């Protein structure tokens, strides 16, 4: 079995396992040929040890590494690249103090992870931040509201309009991170809860939106099980509305000229191909599995990020 990559923060990465290593033994016994059998031997109670016999390189050196099993939690908040100490580097340009945070989904722990990253950047003197929401499929409504609340002190974050009435979510001044310029990157695959964040920051003029128009998913659906367990129906029960009062959702007959989703600010649209989107995701994956002294094999020319970085630099220049 050849290791493709070790997950960020995993026992394998901490022990020094590298991409390309071949597992030849587990606890002194030859490794099985089937992946499922290997996984079964590697699993065990957190805190228990397991020894891997690895063949590294060609013709290959044999070495034994002891791993300590642990629970692996995948963070939804990521930085520019993975550091040697198994943490993310959130400072994109340390000399100019430009931070970078990528939110891959809006999950339960996303607000606390975001708060931690922002706290670190603030301590390091951040002057501008790039928040990357590209290809974010969305997630939890309450967590999207909480993340938006980290950046604005007051005003409406979101209104959810449904049959039973309106639910208005307001910002609070406590715990707000301010005092720095901010850009938000979006693309055609930025969806739902991620659109809530982008729309809020744009309407409050807290951030400039860069990239391309978002997907336009602003419907709350309720799942109704069918009798006899034969299936279920998803029924629309409410819609998202931005602080400006505009709807987020794109309906089937909607035209491009209508207001839906989140559009880049004027002069900051950067359209990309689906091939570039795929390259972006591949580049981000590589950055999450390489250790601190490695670089992606094929550096990606990220035109949208370059636009955001250039904008951030102009915000730091004397007016």
N, C-alpha and C positions, 0 to 999 in steps of 0.2 A: 504494500500500500504506500503510495507516494503522497506526501502532504502538499496540498495546493497552497494553503495559507493557514495561519493561526489567528483565531478571533482576537480582537482587541481586548486586553485585560484578562485573557484566558490563562490558565495554568501552563499551557503549552508555550505561549509567547513569553511568559515570565521565566520559564525554565531555559529558554534559548532555542526552541524548535524553529527551524527555518523552512521557507518554501523550498520544495525539492528534496527534502529529507525523506528517506524511505524507512518505514518501520519494519524491522526484521525480527524483533522479539519484544515480548511484553512480560515483565517480571521473570526474565530469564528463559522463557519458553518461546519457541518459534511462533511468529505471528501468523494467524490464519490467512487464507487467501481471500475470503469473503469479507467485504466491508462491514456488514452487519455483525459478524462475529468479532471483528476488531473493536467496533464500537461497544459491543457488550462487555468485552474485557476491560475497556478503558473506563467505563462508567462505574461509579461506586459512591459511597458516602462522602460528603464534603469533609475535608480534613485528612482523608486517608491517602497514603502514598501509592504511586504506581511508577515502575521503572520502565522506560522505553529504551530499547536497543535500536539505534539509528545508523543508517549508512548514508554518509554525506559526501557529495562530490563524485567525480569520475576519475580514477577507478573506484574511489570511495574510501573514506575513513570510518571505522566503526567506533561508536561512542555510546555510553549509557547516560541518560538524563533521568533524574528523579523528579516527577511531578507531584504536586499536592492537589488532589481533586478539590474543586470548589464550584459554587454556582456561578454561572456566567450571565451577567445582565447586559444586554445590548442597549446602549444609550441612543436616544433619538436626537441628542444634541451633539454635534461633531464640530471639529475645527478644521484648520487648513491641512494639517498632516499629523501623523502619529509620532510622538516623541519617544526618546529612548527609555523614559521612565514609565512607559505604558499609559500615558495620558495624552489628551489632545492638545495641540498648540493652537490657541485661539487668536494669536496675534499674527495677522497676515503680513504686516510691515512694521517691525519693531522700531525702526528709526523714526518713522512718521507716526507711530502709535495708531495704526489702523487695524481694528479687530475684524474677525471673520467667524461667524457662527452659521452652521448649516443645520436646519431642522428637517429631519427626514420624515417625520410623521408627528401628529399631535396626539401624544399618548399621555397616560396618567401621570407619569413622572416628568413629563416635558417641562412644566413650569419650574419645578425645583431644580432641574438640570440647567435650565436657561438662567435661572437666578444665580446659580453657582458660577457659571461661565462668565456672566456679566460682572459678578463680584470680583473675579480674578482679573478681568480686563480693566475694571475701574481701578483696582489696586495698582496695576501696572501703568496707569496714566493714559488710558485709551482716549483718543480725540475724535475718532470716527469709527463707525461700525457698519459692516456689510452683513445683512441677514439674508441667508440663502434659503428661499422657499421653493426652489425649482424642483419639479417632479414630486412634490409633497402631496400624497393622496388624501390628506386631511386626517380626521380622527374625531376626537371628543370636543363637543361644543364648550363645556365648562372650562376645559384646559386652554382652548383657543382664546376665550375671554380673559383668562388669567394671564396668559402670555402678553396679550395686547395691553393689559393693565400695567405691565411692567414698564411700559414706555410712555404712557400718557397719564397726566395727573388728574384730569377731570373730563367730564363730558360723556356722551353716549358711545359705547363700544359697538353695540349691536342691538337690533330690535328683531325679535322673532314674532311674526304675526301668524296666528292660527285661528281655528274656529272658536276656541274658548277665550280668545282675547289676545292682547299683546304682552309680551315679556320683554322689558327693556333692561339691558345690562349697562351699568354705569361704571366709570373708572374711579379709582380712589387715589388720593395723593400719597398714601403710605407705601413705601417700598418702590417708588418710581425711580428708574435710572434715567438721568437726564444729563445735559451739559456736553453732549457730543452729537456730531452730525450723523445721519443715518440713511443708508440706502437699502432697499429691499429688492432682491432678485426673484423674478417669477417667470414661468413659462406656461405653455399650453397644457401642461400636466399638473399645474398647481391647482388644487381642488378643495372645495368644501371648507373645512375648518381652517386650512391654510389661507384661503381667500378671505376669511373673516379677519385674520390678522393683517394681511396686506391692505384690505379696504379701510380698516380702522386707521392704520398709520398714514395712509394717503389722505383720507378725508380730514384728519386732524393736522395735516401738513407736518407730521413728525418725521416722515421719511419720503425720499424720492423713490418712485417705483421704476425699476429698470428691467428690460427684457421683452416679453411679449404677452399678449392678452391671456388671462387665465382661463380655466376650463368653463366656469360658470355653473357650479353645482351648489345651489342654495335652497334645497328642499329638505325638510325634516320628514322622514318616513316612519310609520309605525308598522310593525310586523304583526299580522293577524293570522294565527294558525287556522287551518281548515279542519272541519270535522273529520274524525276518523284518522287523523294524522297523515292525510294524503298530500299535504303541502302547506304553503302559507302564502299570504298576499302581502305585498308592500304597498301601503296606502299613504299618499301624501297628506300630512296633517298640519304643516306650517311652512313658512318661508323665511329666509334670512333677508334682512334689510340693513344696508350700510348706515353709518351715522348721517350721511347726506340724505337719506331717505330713499336712495335708489336700491332696486332689487339686485341680488347677486346672481340669481338663477337664470340660466339660458333655457328657454322653452323650445320645444321642437321646431316651431315656426319662426323663431327669433331671427332677425336680420343682423348683419354685422354692424349696421348703422345704429342699432338700438343699444341702450345701456344695460349691460349684463357683465358679470365677471369683474375683473380688475384690469384696467388698461395701463400701460406704462405712461409716465408723465411725458408731456410733449418734449420731443427731442431726445428721448431716452429709450425708444423702441429699438430692440436688436433682435431681428428675426433669425432663427436658426433652422437647420434641416433636422429631420428625424435622426439622421446619421450623427449629427453633432450632439443631439440629446443622448444618444446611445454612448457616444464617446465620453460625454460628461459623466454619466453614471458609472462607466467602467473606470474612469480616472478616480472618481470618488471612492470606489470600492478598493482600488489599489492603495490609495492613501490611508485607508483604514486597516490594512493588513501588513504594510511594510513597517519595519522598525525604524528608529530614528536616524540611522545612517544609510538608509536606502531611499532611492527615488523611483517614481513610476518609470516603467520601461519605455513608454512612448508618451512624452509630455503632451498634454492636450492644449491646443490653442483656444482658450475659453474667452470668446469675444465678449460675452455678456459680463463676465467677471472683470475683464479689462476695462470695460465701460464704467462699471461701478467703482473700480479702483481709481481711475482717472478723475471721476467725479469727486471722490473722497479727498483726493490730493488738492483739488481746487478749493475745497471747503477749508483746508488748512492754510491756504496761502493768504497773505495779508490783503485785505480788501482795498 
